[in-house]
Amino acid sequence: MIKSLPLRSQLALHTRCENQIANEINREPVRFGDTLMVEGLKKRYPDEVHRPVNPSRKYNCHGLSFASRRTWIDDSQEIAKILEDDEYDRVLYGEVQPGDVAIYHVDGDAEHSGIVVSVDNLGVPSILSKWGPCHEVVHKVPRCPYDSQNVVYYRIKT
């Protein structure tokens, strides 16, 4: 039997240092506007791999990267807390490997994140990320709706 859950709630989600990570799950039904945005993104980025998952506000890019697609993490300070507490090290661009995390920074804030899934012969990473409330996409670092001028890569120590 499935338990009845509130439309919005927070998971008990902690860093390895047992600090709570502020998060929210929004279980409301998919919004028509989100479905329209997905269609627009598919047209704008036709060469990317648009994964066949529905739009959802249950999780965002940071929830995909750091919380196994279970929740929405919105605060840039929470991402900094995760990187510190979970012992992520910064990785130089030429040393990026699949499994590393890419974080797109704007004015010092973590605006977007994703997981490196491959690196091509020229050293350009492909990222699995979730585009806002829309869907998951595998894309080259600059080919997404987020500012790719300041992308920093991280690798968890262990």
N, C-alpha and C positions, 0 to 999 in steps of 0.2 A: 504494500500500500504506500502510495506517495503522500508525503506530508504536505499540508497546505502551507505555503510560504508567503510572506508579504511581498508586494510588488517591488519594494526597494528594501535592501538590507546591506549589512556589512559582514564580510567573512572575518573569522578570527584568523587573521593572516599575520605572521610574524617573520622577522628576519632571523638569521641564525643566532643573533644576539638576543633574541626573544623580545625585540621591540615591535609593537603593533605597527602594521602598515595600513594607513588610512585607505579605504577602498569602498566601492559601492557596486552592488549588483542591481541592475534595473531589469526586472522581469516583465515589464510592460510589453504588449505585443509589438511586432515590427511596425514602424510608421511608414506610411505610403511614401513620404518624402525620402526616407532612407533607401527604399527600393529604387526610386527615381535617380538618386545620387549614384547608386551602383551602376545603373545603366549608363549614366553620363561618364563615369570613370572608365568603364569598359570601352567606350567610344574614344575617350581622350587618350587612353593608354592601351591601344590594341595589341601591342607586342608583348605585354606582360602576361604572366600566368595568373588569371583570375580564378582562384580556387572556388569550387562549387559549394560554398557555405553561405547561408543566408545572412543578411544584415542582422546585427544584434547590438543592443546596448548593455548586454550582460558583461562584456569585456571589451577592452580597447587594446591598442598596440602594447602598452606597458603590461597589461594583464596577460597578453599572449607571451611577451618576453620574460616576465618575472613571476607569473602566477598561474601557469598552465591553463590559460584561457578561462579562468574561473571568475574573474572580477575586473572591474574598471579602476585603474589607479591613475589619478588625475594630477596630483600635486608633484611638481618637480623636486621638491624637498624630500618626498618619499622615495623617489628614484635615487637621489644622492644617498639617502639612508641605506637603501638596499645595496648599492655599490660598495659602501663602506662596511656595513655589517656583514655582508656575505663574501667579502674579500675578493672583489673584482679588481683586476689590474688593467691599466690602459695598454692597448696593443697598437704598435705602429702600423700605418697603412699597409706597407709592404709585407707585414707578417700576419695579416688577418687570415683566419682559417674558418672553415665551417664550424658552427657551434658558438662562435663569438657573438657578442651582442653589439649592434650598431645603435648609437643614440644620436639623433638629430637635434642639435642645440640651436636655439634662437634667443639672443640676448641672455645667454647663460642658463636658460631654462631647457629642460629635456622636453621638447615638443613632440617627438616621435621616437619610436624604437622598433627594432626587429631583430631577427636571428639570422646570421649569415648561414646560407645553405650551400653556397659554392663560391669559388673564385675563378674567374676566367683566365686565359693565357696572358692577358695584359695586366692581371692583378686586380681587376674590378670585381668587387663582391656583388653577389645577388643576395637579396634580403627577403625573408618571409616576414610580412608584417600585416597588421590590420589597419585599414584606413578609416579611422574614426568609428562611427556607428555602422559603417558599411561592411565590407567583406575582407577576406584575406587575399593578399596578392604576393606573388614572388616577382621581384623587380630588381633591376640594376639600381645601385645606390641613388643616382640622380633622377631616375625615371619614376617619380611619384609626386603627389601633390604637396609634399613638404619641402622646405628649404634645405638643400643638401650642401650648402656652403660650409657648414661646420658640423661634420659627422665625426664622432669619436667612437672608437671600437674598444670593447672590454672583453676580458676573458676571466672566468671564475678560476681561482687558484685550485681548489678541490672541493 
